[in-house]
Amino acid sequence: MPSDDIIERYPLPGIQAILEKLPHIEALGLKTIELNRGSCLFEIQYAPHLVGNLETGVIHGGVITTLMDSAGGAAAFTVAPAGASVATLDLRIDYLTQAEPEKSIRGYAECYRQTKHVVFVKGHAYHDSPDEPIAHFVASFMVGSVGFAPDAQQ
């Protein structure tokens, strides 16, 4: 695989701007806290319309899944060659504990391996401390598939 100096990558501000305009990101209110080459930290603020169980007031598990998938995809984009699309190939989540009511959730993802066509990502979701995760995940993202690309024509 060529060295990172030879491969042109998407600019980080461009990735962030495009991701934050995606309809599902906007609808959930996902915000970028950090975006670096090979990692991403997103946060989703608590909101009543995101609750999965009205009795507990806890954010729905599907929202947490989307948070982690989105953070993983963003991390994968940071290492993908410019012009390449990225699509979720596989996502596995282990829910370790229930989220707490009325609390925001952060989702962190980091790339740990990359091949020509696949980026492997791992991460976790948490409230206040990454040392107390709500869930862990591992995912793989296909590079160059028929998927989303930040510079695709609308």
C-alpha positions, 0 to 999 in steps of 0.5 A: 500500500502506498505511503500516506504522503502519496495518497490524497485524502479528503480534507477534514473540515470538508468531511465534517461539513458534509456529514453534519448536513446528512438528513439522519445526522441533522434529525438526530442532532449529532455534533462533531466534537473531534475529527482527526485522521483515523478517529472521530468523536460525536455527541448526541444531546438528549432530546425527548423525541429520541427516547425509546421507552417513555417510562425510563426516559432512555435514548433508543438503542437505534439512536445509539447504533446510528451514533456509533455507525456514523462515528465509525463511518466518519473515522473511515472517511478520514483515511479513505482516498479523496474521491472514494465512497465509504459504506458500512460493510459490517457492524457489531455492537455489544450493549454493556449497560443501559443508557441513563435517562436525560443524558447526552451520549458520546460515540468515539471511533478509531481506525485500527487497520486498513486494506485497499478496500476495507477500513476496520474501526472500533469504538464505544459509546458513553455518557461522561467517561470512556472508562464507563462505556454503554456499548462497544462496537467493531465495524468494517467499511468498504472503500470504493463501493457504491456508497456515500462520497462527500464530493458526489454530485447531488 
